[in-house]
Amino acid sequence: MAFAWKAAGITYNRYLAVAARVVRRSLKEDKRLVAERRGEMDLRFAKWENGKQGEAKNLASANEQAMAQQAGQQQ
């Protein structure tokens, strides 16, 4: 028998994210706010060149900048 998340066509990681969001939203207001803040992610990355690490950047803001730059080039 297939897993429900697999039958739905989503990854296990996405399934866990959805389940966690459902649990957080079911909490009372004060506990929910604390849990939602804990659930936010702050991913950072750094580009390596010639064996040296570059500046660490926030992934979300870097993606926004890249998308804006891409949109500007297409026009």
C-alpha positions as CSV (number, residue, x, y, z in Angstrom):
1,M,0.0,0.0,0.0
2,A,1.4,3.4,-1.0
3,F,1.8,6.2,1.5
4,A,-0.9,8.9,1.3
5,W,1.7,11.7,0.6
6,K,3.2,9.6,-2.2
7,A,-0.2,8.9,-3.7
8,A,-1.0,12.6,-3.6
9,G,2.2,13.3,-5.6
10,I,4.1,15.3,-3.0
11,T,7.4,14.8,-1.4
12,Y,7.8,13.6,2.2
13,N,9.5,16.9,3.1
14,R,6.5,18.8,1.7
15,Y,4.1,16.5,3.6
16,L,5.9,17.2,6.8
17,A,5.8,21.0,6.2
18,V,2.0,20.8,5.6
19,A,1.5,18.7,8.7
20,A,3.5,21.0,10.8
21,R,1.6,24.0,9.6
22,V,-1.7,22.3,10.4
23,V,-0.6,21.6,13.9
24,R,0.7,25.1,14.5
25,R,-2.6,26.6,13.3
26,S,-4.6,24.4,15.6
27,L,-2.9,25.9,18.7
28,K,-4.3,28.6,20.9
29,E,-3.3,32.2,19.9
30,D,-0.3,32.7,22.3
31,K,1.2,29.3,21.7
32,R,0.5,29.5,17.9
33,L,2.5,32.8,17.5
34,V,5.5,31.2,19.3
35,A,5.3,28.1,17.2
36,E,4.9,30.0,13.9
37,R,8.1,32.0,14.6
38,R,9.9,28.8,15.3
39,G,8.7,27.4,12.0
40,E,10.2,30.1,9.9
41,M,13.4,29.3,8.2
42,D,16.4,31.5,7.6
43,L,18.5,29.8,5.0
44,R,21.9,31.3,4.1
45,F,24.4,30.4,1.4
46,A,27.8,31.5,0.3
47,K,29.4,31.3,-3.1
48,W,32.9,29.7,-3.2
49,E,35.5,30.9,-5.7
50,N,39.2,29.8,-5.8
51,G,38.8,27.9,-2.5
52,K,37.6,31.0,-0.6
53,Q,34.1,31.5,0.8
54,G,32.3,34.6,-0.3
55,E,29.8,36.7,1.6
56,A,27.0,34.7,3.3
57,K,23.6,35.8,1.9
58,N,20.0,35.2,2.9
59,L,18.5,32.8,0.4
60,A,15.1,34.4,0.2
61,S,16.4,37.9,-0.5
62,A,18.9,36.5,-3.0
63,N,16.1,34.7,-4.9
64,E,14.0,37.9,-4.9
65,Q,16.9,39.9,-6.3
66,A,17.6,37.3,-9.0
67,M,14.0,37.1,-10.0
68,A,13.8,40.9,-10.3
69,Q,17.0,41.0,-12.3
70,Q,15.7,38.2,-14.6
71,A,12.4,40.1,-15.1
72,G,14.3,43.3,-16.0
73,Q,16.4,41.5,-18.6
74,Q,13.3,39.9,-20.3
75,Q,11.6,43.3,-21.0
